[in-house]
């Protein structure tokens, strides 16, 4: 008997193979996972472009950054407070706060959502354009988690994995998209070390 062969009970295998909802849910989750990773890649690309523009501005005149930085920074601050207050902060604490089961949908949407992911992506790039010293790992986590979280809108309550699982999977995808995959695994284990991401079932970490 091959010890590396994994088999499901025939009845369960037939049920899963013939259930269109089963495949639809997994296709949606995989598509949003790819989109979450792509969001982190776009954030990294825009950040590099913004920094390049800032250095070009700095090369025009030595005094220009003294004017450029406060003007662009104040513009970014005003936009954040007016349109996306949830985009303030590093990103990882917001995602971990959104995992609190006591939050209602409105409170959670104020921390992670597709709209907030777009805002975080643009405002982080604006901050780098201003010349601010901003990290990108935290914003990548919030951007990817917000995109992944929006998958629930297509799946509904009956098909969607638990909300926490989507947030963890999205956050890990955001980190892994711009760092080695082991960092994404590390983040996932820190946030929910003893549960499978999509099913929410306990995992034996001794294996």
N, C-alpha and C positions, 0 to 999 in steps of 0.2 A: 504493500500500500504506500502510495506516495505521500509523505508527511506534509508536503508543501501544497497539496491540492485541497482547496476549500470548496465544500459543497453545501447547498441548502437543501432542506427537506423538499422532496418533489412537489408536494402540495403547495408549499409556500412559494417555490420557484415558479410554478405555473400561475399562481395568483398574481405575483408581481409582474410576470411577463405579459399577462393579459390585461393589466390594469392601466388604461391610458392616463389616468390622473397621476399615477406613480411616476411615469416617464415625463409627463408635463411638468410636475413639480421639480424634478431634478434638472431638466433642461433649463427651466427658468433660473434656478439657483446657480447653475454653472454659467449661464449667460451673464448674470449680475456679478458673479465673482470675477469673470474676465473684465467686465466694465469697471469694477472696483480697482483692480490692478491697473487698468488703463488710466483711470483717474489719477492715481499716484504718479504714473509715468508722465502724464500731461503736466501735473504740478511741478515735477522735477524739471521738465523741459522749459516751462514758462519761467521758473525760478532762474535757470541759467541764462535765459534770454534777458530777464530783468536786470540781473547783475551785470551782464555785458553792456546793456544800455547805460547803467549807472556809471560804469568805468569810462565809457565814452564821454559822458557828460563831464566827468571829473577831469578828463584830459583837455577839455576846451579851455578851462581857466581854473587856477588854484582856488579861487574864492567861490566858484559856482556851487560846489556842494554845500557851502554854508547857507545858501539860499534854497537850493533844491531840496535838501533833506527835510527841513522843518515844514516847507510848503506841502510836499508830497505826503509826509507823515501825518500832518493835520487833516489833509484830504482823506487819507485812509481811515483815520480815527472817526471823522465825521460820518463817512459812509458806513462804517461798522456799527456805530451807535444808532444810526438812522434806519438801516435796512437789515442788519444781521448781527444783533448783539451776541447771539450764540456762537459767532465765529471768533470772538475774543478768546484769548487763552491759547495754550499750547496745542490742545486737541485731545490728547490721551485722557486727561481727567474728565473731559466732557463725555467721552465715550464710556468710561467706567461709571460715571454718574448715571448715564442713560440706561445702564443695566439694572438699576434699582427697580425692583418689582413694584414699589409703592408709588412710582410716578404715573400720572395719567398720560394719555396720548399727547395732549397739548404740551405738557412739560417736557416730554421726551422729544417731541418734534423741535422744541427750542434748543436742543442739544445736538441731535443728529437727524438729518433729513437730506433729501436730494437737493433741495433749494439751498440749504445751508452748506452742502458740499461744494456747490458751484461758487457760492459767496466766499467760502474759505479759500478755494483755489485762486480766485481773482484777488482777494485782499492780501493773501500771503505774497503773491507775485508783486502786488503794489508796494508792500513793505520792503521787499528786496530791491525794487526799483528805486525806492527812496534811499537805499544804502544801509538799511537796518540790519543788524546781526540777528537773523532769524533762522532757527532750525527748521528742517523740512520733515523730519520723521513724525513729529506730533501731528502737524497738519495732514500728512499723508494718511495717518490712522483715521482722523475724523472724516476726511474726504471719502475714503474707501468704505468706512463703516456706514456713512450716510447713504451712499449708493447701494450698498448691500441691503440696508434696512428697507429701502424702497421696493424690494422684491415682494414684500408682504402685500403690496397693493395688487399684484397680479395673481398671487396665490390664494388670498383669502384666509380666513381663520382656520378652516379645516385642513388645508394642504400645507400651510406655511410652517416651517420649523419654528421652534420657540424664538422669541425676539432676541434673547441673549445670545443664542447660537449664531444668528445672522450678524450681530454686532461684533462678536469675537472673530468670526470668519472674515468679515470685511476689514477689521483692524489689522489682522495678521496679513491679509492680502496687501494692504497698503504698505506695511513694512517690508514684506518680502519682494514687492515690486521694485524697490530701490536699494535693497540690501540683500545679503545672502539669505537663502530660505531658512536657515537655522534661526535667524533673528525673528522671523515670523512665527516659527514654532515656539520660540522662547516667550514671545508676547502672549501667544495663545495660552500657554501653560501658566503664565503669571496671572492672567485674567480669570481663567476657568480651568484649573489644572486637572480636575477629576471627572470631566464630562466630555463626551463626544460632541463635536461642534453642532452638527445638524440634528442628531436625534435627541440630545440631552441626556443620554443614558450614561450611567457610571462607567468609568474606564479603569481597568486595573493597571496602575502605573508600575507594577512590579514586573510586568511581562517584558 
